[in-house]
Amino acid sequence: MALCTLPSDAASSSTWVIYLQFLEKDGEIIVCVYCGSATSSEGGNVRLQRYDSFFDRGATPSNISQNIRDLVADGYTRSGTSCLASTTIPGNALDYQFLRALILLLEGTFQAKLWSIKPSTYGSLTSQSLWPQNKIPYAGLNFGSPLSEVHPPRVLDIMGIANPTADTRKDDQDRKREQRKFNKSTKERIDKQEIQARDREARKLNIARTEKQEAQRIANKTYRESVKGREKRLIAGKLYRESDKGKQVAAALKVRKAKAKEEAASSVGK
């Protein structure tokens, strides 16, 4: 998949970046795409180096998306990385917070416009995709919104304290912890919706199966009753023939038949 990308040195220890990761698997036509950003004080290159360690050397950093881990476990490999945007990390603490929020907003815009989001619909964002959902030639891996990582600046940030590296380290840890909680709750919600859909289908199948069984039971009962009625009629006929009256009627019929035969024979002789 070809895509415009910034030079390879766009990600460095002094820049933040928004990137795409492409994953492919032999025999599979669909390419999987993940859109992310590197907005920690370490710089964008550290984030991308962690991906290199994961894909190339099998390391398992804790901040790699679970969706990417699942695909790699299923045999997918990285086919490319693209940097969509880059900016220099500001030295002023207030600018640091505001620019970081802008990068996260831009990341969310890329996710919506390129539709790297895993669900086929995602609320009001669905209409923001550049292409109809059924014509997108790749599968998205993102879930959750990067905007959940945007936090209001603290009082010390508004005062303009410099050297944000030390001031924002705890914020980064808190952000990552909150993001993990948000991702987990979002995944649980999606899983719950899938379970509910499966339960509805199972209930429909059970109802159809029950109706079919009830129809078969009624048909069997009707058949049994018809057979039982025939048997009753046969038994009644047998009992009647064996009774005195039945024997008398049978003898009378026999005499009548013999007489009819004689009359027929005499008429022929004449």
Secondary structure, 3 states (H helix, E strand, C coil): CCCCCCCHHHCCCCEEEEEEEEEECCCCCCEEEEEEEECCCCCHHHHHHHHHHHHHHCCCCCCCCHHHHHHHHCCCEEEEEEEEEEEECCCEHHHHHHHHHHHHHHHHHHHHHHCCECCCCCHHHHHHCCCCHHHCCEEECECCCHHHHCCCCCHHHHCCCECHHHHCHHHHHHHHHHHHHHHHHHHHHHHHHHHHHHHHHHHHHHHHHHHHHHHHHHHHHHHHHHHHHHHHHHHHHHHHHHCHHHHHHHHHHHHHHHHHHHHHHHHHHC
